[in-house]
């Protein structure tokens, strides 16, 4: 149900952005996610996922643009059984609808180096709403213990860059980390800067600008 809602939302978003094409540009983006969860003692990134989104952007100053995006993304962590981990099998799968708001900066204004002048840097925040989750150990579901329920939403920071592959085709690399916890630690312990478990991820994607 969450995926159907997201697809409908993305199509509506694209239709609106297309109607505003005189002021806005936009397109679609999709790719892979390498993720981990802090506090699971597994290290990482250790889980491969995916994301897909629609985005629109508009210039707000010289070499600066503002971008709004609607994304469906999977996060979490994983332990593949092996001799090194005593054949421990674990899957922590999270699905979110996410809305990033990014500032884009064209580096050509600051550098004439052949490679660097094509870079577009981006930074911003995103809000995520949890759609579904699955946590399993050795193939069996793990019910969340009392006091360790998942938070319904999270706030994230995003940093990255895009590099053109063709006229309307870009490769994009982004780093993202939760600013708010996805759930409390199992022990319930908190430190002033650490209130629970957090998502950390790298996204590798291809973006196509339609207009």
Secondary structure as GFF3:
##gff-version 3
##sequence-region A 1 211
A	DSSP	alpha_helix	2	19	.	.	.	ID=ss1
A	DSSP	beta_strand	25	37	.	.	.	ID=ss2
A	DSSP	beta_strand	47	61	.	.	.	ID=ss3
A	DSSP	beta_strand	64	79	.	.	.	ID=ss4
A	DSSP	three_ten_helix	83	85	.	.	.	ID=ss5
A	DSSP	beta_strand	90	106	.	.	.	ID=ss6
A	DSSP	three_ten_helix	107	109	.	.	.	ID=ss7
A	DSSP	three_ten_helix	116	118	.	.	.	ID=ss8
A	DSSP	beta_strand	119	137	.	.	.	ID=ss9
A	DSSP	beta_strand	140	141	.	.	.	ID=ss10
A	DSSP	beta_strand	153	164	.	.	.	ID=ss11
A	DSSP	beta_strand	169	178	.	.	.	ID=ss12
A	DSSP	beta_strand	199	209	.	.	.	ID=ss13
###
